[in-house]
C-alpha cells in the first residue's frame, strides 16, 4: 500500500514503535531510493552543464567584443545552434536529456536575436525581439513537448504582449490583464482536453497561479476604475473560469484549485470592501479583519471537508 | 483515511514486529482530526489568511486610538498572544485556527510597537522578549501554523539582534548553527519523532520554519546591505561544504558506491567542485537544502532549494568584479565540466537502474 510520511508520523504518536523500525519504514516507503537518485543526479548534471554553458554564451555576447565583426558574431551563434540541433538528432539519446539540450538551444535562439539587436541597435527590450524569439522556438516547443520548455514559451508570450502594449498599442491596464488572463487560463484548462497526455502538475499549477493572479489584479483595477462595459468581459470570463476551477477542484478533490480560486475571491472581495467603505477608519479595518478571518476559516473548513469524502 | 486503510497501515508495521502495540482508536481519531492532517494548500492559505487578517486587525487597533498609549499597546499585545495560544491549545479546532493565528501575529506587532514607544534601547528588549515568547509558545506545542510562525519569529528576532547590535560577523555563526540543526533534523527524523510526543508534533513545522530561516540567513550573507567583513565570508561556506561532503559520504551507500577509497574520492571531488563558491556561502547552503530534501523526499524543501539555488548562483555571477568576458569563460568552463561529469557518469547511472 501507499504509505506516506504523514501516516508514519501519526502511527508513531500512538504506538510503541522503535526508532529502528521507523527509520526502516521511512527508508522503505518515503525516502528516495537508488533509482530516483540516479535519475536525479543525471538530470542535475546535465541541467547544470547546459545551464552554465548557455549562461557562458549569453555573457560572451553581452560583452560585445569590439574585435569581433558582425559576421563572426552571428556566424558563431548560428553554428552553435546548428551543433546543438544536430546533437538533439543523435539517435541513442535519452528523451529527457534531448529535451534539456533543446531547451538550452531555445535560449540560444534568444541570444541570437539579442546579438542581432546589438548589431543593428534595435534595443534589448523591444517587443519584436521577444516576438521573434517566441516565433522561432515554436516548432521546438511543439516537437519536444517538454514542460519546462512550454513554460519558457508561455513566459515569452506574456512578455511579448506586455512589451507590445507598452511600446506600440498603449492598451489600458484592464485590457492587458484580460488578454494575459485569457491566454494563461486557456493553457491552464487545456489538460482537460488532452486527458491521455501526462502533463506535470507543477506546470499546470504555475500557469493556473499566473492566470488567477492576472484575473485578481485585473478585477481589482476594475473595482477602483469607473465602470466601463468592456470591463464586463474580464468579470464574466473570470466568473466562468472560477466556476470551472471549483467544479474541477471538487471533482478531483484537489485542494490546490479550491484554495487558489477561493483565496482570489477573498482578495477581490476585500478590495471591494475597501472601495465601498472608502474611509480608512475603524469600521473599514474592523469589517475587513472580520471578513478575512471568517472567509479564510470557512474556505479551509470547506477544503478539508471535500478532501475527507 | 478509511478503517480498512488504517488496518492495512498497521499490518505493515505488525509484520515483523511482535511487540508492536498501538492505540487504534487514537490513530483513527487522528485521521478524523482536521488539524493533524492538512494539505499544503490548506497550510499556505491559512498562513496567508492569518497574515492578511492580522494586518487588518492591527490597522483596526491603530486607528481606534490606542496608538497614543505605549503601555496600552504592549499590554493588549501580550493579552492577544497569550489568549490566542490558550485558545489554540484548548480548542484545537480548524474553526478557530485562522482567527487565533491572526490575533497571535497582531499581538506581536502591537507588543513590539508598544515597547518601542516606552523604551529607549528598544530593539534588544523587543527581540529578547520575542525570543522568550516564541520559545514558550513552541514548548506548548500548539498547532502547525502556530509552531511555524513561532520558529520564524524566533529566528527573525535572533537575526535582528545580531544586526541591530552591529555584530555582523556573528551572522556566520548563526547560519552555520542553522545548517547543522537543519541537517540533523533531516538525517535523524526517525530518532526525533520517536523520542517524545511533543517533538513528533513539532517536527514538521519546525523543519520548514528552520529551512526558511536558514535561506533567509544565507540571503543576508549574499546581500551587500550589511558591512560583513570579507575576511570571514568563507566561514559559513566551510561549514556548508563540509556538511555536503558528509552527506555525499553517507549517501554513497544509496548510490551503490562500496569501497571506502571511492567514497573518499567522491567526497574530495565534491569539495573541489564547490570550493570556487567559498566566497558565496549561499550557493552551498541552497545546495545543502536541495540534497537533504531530495534524500528525505521532502517536496516543499526541494522546490525551495531549486529556486534559491538558481537565485544565489545568478547573484554570485552578477556580483563578481570581472569583465563579462572573464565571467563568460568561467561559466562556460563550469558548464563543460558538468557536461563532462554527466557523460562520465551517465553509463553507470543508467546501467544500474534496472536492477
HADDOCK unambig.tbl for C-alpha pairs under 7 A between the chains (distance, minus, plus):
assign (segid A and resid 10 and name CA) (segid B and resid 27 and name CA) 6.68 0.50 0.50
assign (segid A and resid 11 and name CA) (segid B and resid 27 and name CA) 6.45 0.50 0.50
assign (segid A and resid 12 and name CA) (segid B and resid 194 and name CA) 6.57 0.50 0.50
assign (segid A and resid 13 and name CA) (segid B and resid 197 and name CA) 5.98 0.50 0.50
assign (segid A and resid 14 and name CA) (segid B and resid 22 and name CA) 5.77 0.50 0.50
assign (segid A and resid 14 and name CA) (segid B and resid 23 and name CA) 5.55 0.50 0.50
assign (segid A and resid 14 and name CA) (segid B and resid 26 and name CA) 6.52 0.50 0.50
assign (segid A and resid 14 and name CA) (segid B and resid 27 and name CA) 6.36 0.50 0.50
assign (segid A and resid 15 and name CA) (segid B and resid 21 and name CA) 5.72 0.50 0.50
assign (segid A and resid 15 and name CA) (segid B and resid 22 and name CA) 4.01 0.50 0.50
assign (segid A and resid 15 and name CA) (segid B and resid 23 and name CA) 6.24 0.50 0.50
assign (segid A and resid 16 and name CA) (segid B and resid 20 and name CA) 6.31 0.50 0.50
assign (segid A and resid 16 and name CA) (segid B and resid 21 and name CA) 5.86 0.50 0.50
assign (segid A and resid 16 and name CA) (segid B and resid 22 and name CA) 6.51 0.50 0.50
assign (segid A and resid 17 and name CA) (segid B and resid 20 and name CA) 6.34 0.50 0.50
assign (segid A and resid 18 and name CA) (segid B and resid 194 and name CA) 6.76 0.50 0.50
assign (segid A and resid 19 and name CA) (segid B and resid 190 and name CA) 5.45 0.50 0.50
assign (segid A and resid 19 and name CA) (segid B and resid 191 and name CA) 5.30 0.50 0.50
assign (segid A and resid 19 and name CA) (segid B and resid 194 and name CA) 5.80 0.50 0.50
assign (segid A and resid 22 and name CA) (segid B and resid 190 and name CA) 5.49 0.50 0.50
assign (segid A and resid 23 and name CA) (segid B and resid 190 and name CA) 4.97 0.50 0.50
assign (segid A and resid 30 and name CA) (segid B and resid 297 and name CA) 6.54 0.50 0.50
assign (segid A and resid 31 and name CA) (segid B and resid 295 and name CA) 6.05 0.50 0.50
assign (segid A and resid 31 and name CA) (segid B and resid 296 and name CA) 4.66 0.50 0.50
assign (segid A and resid 31 and name CA) (segid B and resid 297 and name CA) 5.09 0.50 0.50
assign (segid A and resid 32 and name CA) (segid B and resid 294 and name CA) 6.98 0.50 0.50
assign (segid A and resid 32 and name CA) (segid B and resid 295 and name CA) 5.79 0.50 0.50
assign (segid A and resid 32 and name CA) (segid B and resid 296 and name CA) 6.54 0.50 0.50
assign (segid A and resid 32 and name CA) (segid B and resid 297 and name CA) 5.70 0.50 0.50
assign (segid A and resid 34 and name CA) (segid B and resid 254 and name CA) 5.62 0.50 0.50
assign (segid A and resid 34 and name CA) (segid B and resid 255 and name CA) 5.82 0.50 0.50
assign (segid A and resid 35 and name CA) (segid B and resid 353 and name CA) 5.50 0.50 0.50
assign (segid A and resid 38 and name CA) (segid B and resid 349 and name CA) 5.25 0.50 0.50
assign (segid A and resid 42 and name CA) (segid B and resid 342 and name CA) 6.36 0.50 0.50
assign (segid A and resid 42 and name CA) (segid B and resid 346 and name CA) 6.55 0.50 0.50
assign (segid A and resid 45 and name CA) (segid B and resid 338 and name CA) 5.49 0.50 0.50
assign (segid A and resid 45 and name CA) (segid B and resid 339 and name CA) 6.63 0.50 0.50
assign (segid A and resid 45 and name CA) (segid B and resid 341 and name CA) 6.79 0.50 0.50
assign (segid A and resid 45 and name CA) (segid B and resid 342 and name CA) 5.35 0.50 0.50
assign (segid A and resid 46 and name CA) (segid B and resid 338 and name CA) 6.66 0.50 0.50
assign (segid A and resid 46 and name CA) (segid B and resid 339 and name CA) 5.79 0.50 0.50
assign (segid A and resid 46 and name CA) (segid B and resid 342 and name CA) 5.87 0.50 0.50
assign (segid A and resid 48 and name CA) (segid B and resid 335 and name CA) 6.47 0.50 0.50
assign (segid A and resid 48 and name CA) (segid B and resid 338 and name CA) 6.24 0.50 0.50
assign (segid A and resid 49 and name CA) (segid B and resid 335 and name CA) 4.01 0.50 0.50
assign (segid A and resid 49 and name CA) (segid B and resid 336 and name CA) 6.01 0.50 0.50
assign (segid A and resid 49 and name CA) (segid B and resid 337 and name CA) 6.96 0.50 0.50
assign (segid A and resid 49 and name CA) (segid B and resid 338 and name CA) 4.43 0.50 0.50
assign (segid A and resid 49 and name CA) (segid B and resid 339 and name CA) 4.64 0.50 0.50
assign (segid A and resid 50 and name CA) (segid B and resid 335 and name CA) 6.10 0.50 0.50
assign (segid A and resid 51 and name CA) (segid B and resid 335 and name CA) 6.84 0.50 0.50
assign (segid A and resid 52 and name CA) (segid B and resid 331 and name CA) 5.34 0.50 0.50
assign (segid A and resid 52 and name CA) (segid B and resid 332 and name CA) 5.96 0.50 0.50
assign (segid A and resid 52 and name CA) (segid B and resid 334 and name CA) 6.24 0.50 0.50
assign (segid A and resid 52 and name CA) (segid B and resid 335 and name CA) 4.33 0.50 0.50
assign (segid A and resid 53 and name CA) (segid B and resid 331 and name CA) 6.25 0.50 0.50
assign (segid A and resid 53 and name CA) (segid B and resid 332 and name CA) 4.47 0.50 0.50
assign (segid A and resid 53 and name CA) (segid B and resid 335 and name CA) 4.35 0.50 0.50
assign (segid A and resid 53 and name CA) (segid B and resid 336 and name CA) 6.58 0.50 0.50
assign (segid A and resid 55 and name CA) (segid B and resid 331 and name CA) 6.47 0.50 0.50
assign (segid A and resid 56 and name CA) (segid B and resid 328 and name CA) 4.19 0.50 0.50
assign (segid A and resid 56 and name CA) (segid B and resid 329 and name CA) 6.35 0.50 0.50
assign (segid A and resid 56 and name CA) (segid B and resid 331 and name CA) 4.59 0.50 0.50
assign (segid A and resid 56 and name CA) (segid B and resid 332 and name CA) 4.44 0.50 0.50
assign (segid A and resid 57 and name CA) (segid B and resid 328 and name CA) 6.48 0.50 0.50
assign (segid A and resid 57 and name CA) (segid B and resid 332 and name CA) 6.98 0.50 0.50
assign (segid A and resid 59 and name CA) (segid B and resid 324 and name CA) 5.77 0.50 0.50
assign (segid A and resid 59 and name CA) (segid B and resid 325 and name CA) 6.78 0.50 0.50
assign (segid A and resid 59 and name CA) (segid B and resid 327 and name CA) 6.93 0.50 0.50
assign (segid A and resid 59 and name CA) (segid B and resid 328 and name CA) 4.89 0.50 0.50
assign (segid A and resid 60 and name CA) (segid B and resid 324 and name CA) 6.62 0.50 0.50
assign (segid A and resid 60 and name CA) (segid B and resid 325 and name CA) 5.54 0.50 0.50
assign (segid A and resid 60 and name CA) (segid B and resid 328 and name CA) 5.10 0.50 0.50
assign (segid A and resid 63 and name CA) (segid B and resid 324 and name CA) 5.15 0.50 0.50
assign (segid A and resid 63 and name CA) (segid B and resid 325 and name CA) 5.82 0.50 0.50
assign (segid A and resid 255 and name CA) (segid B and resid 41 and name CA) 5.80 0.50 0.50
assign (segid A and resid 256 and name CA) (segid B and resid 41 and name CA) 5.49 0.50 0.50
assign (segid A and resid 259 and name CA) (segid B and resid 41 and name CA) 6.37 0.50 0.50
assign (segid A and resid 259 and name CA) (segid B and resid 45 and name CA) 6.81 0.50 0.50
assign (segid A and resid 281 and name CA) (segid B and resid 63 and name CA) 6.14 0.50 0.50
assign (segid A and resid 282 and name CA) (segid B and resid 60 and name CA) 5.24 0.50 0.50
assign (segid A and resid 282 and name CA) (segid B and resid 63 and name CA) 5.88 0.50 0.50
assign (segid A and resid 282 and name CA) (segid B and resid 64 and name CA) 5.87 0.50 0.50
assign (segid A and resid 285 and name CA) (segid B and resid 56 and name CA) 5.32 0.50 0.50
assign (segid A and resid 285 and name CA) (segid B and resid 57 and name CA) 6.32 0.50 0.50
assign (segid A and resid 285 and name CA) (segid B and resid 59 and name CA) 5.92 0.50 0.50
assign (segid A and resid 285 and name CA) (segid B and resid 60 and name CA) 4.62 0.50 0.50
assign (segid A and resid 286 and name CA) (segid B and resid 57 and name CA) 6.51 0.50 0.50
assign (segid A and resid 286 and name CA) (segid B and resid 60 and name CA) 5.47 0.50 0.50
assign (segid A and resid 288 and name CA) (segid B and resid 56 and name CA) 6.23 0.50 0.50
assign (segid A and resid 289 and name CA) (segid B and resid 53 and name CA) 4.85 0.50 0.50
assign (segid A and resid 289 and name CA) (segid B and resid 56 and name CA) 4.94 0.50 0.50
assign (segid A and resid 289 and name CA) (segid B and resid 57 and name CA) 5.23 0.50 0.50
assign (segid A and resid 292 and name CA) (segid B and resid 49 and name CA) 6.79 0.50 0.50
assign (segid A and resid 292 and name CA) (segid B and resid 53 and name CA) 5.59 0.50 0.50
assign (segid A and resid 293 and name CA) (segid B and resid 53 and name CA) 5.98 0.50 0.50
assign (segid A and resid 293 and name CA) (segid B and resid 98 and name CA) 6.12 0.50 0.50
assign (segid A and resid 293 and name CA) (segid B and resid 99 and name CA) 5.54 0.50 0.50
assign (segid A and resid 296 and name CA) (segid B and resid 46 and name CA) 6.88 0.50 0.50
assign (segid A and resid 296 and name CA) (segid B and resid 49 and name CA) 5.99 0.50 0.50
assign (segid A and resid 296 and name CA) (segid B and resid 98 and name CA) 6.99 0.50 0.50
assign (segid A and resid 297 and name CA) (segid B and resid 95 and name CA) 5.83 0.50 0.50
assign (segid A and resid 297 and name CA) (segid B and resid 98 and name CA) 5.91 0.50 0.50
assign (segid A and resid 300 and name CA) (segid B and resid 42 and name CA) 6.09 0.50 0.50
assign (segid A and resid 301 and name CA) (segid B and resid 94 and name CA) 6.91 0.50 0.50
assign (segid A and resid 304 and name CA) (segid B and resid 34 and name CA) 6.99 0.50 0.50
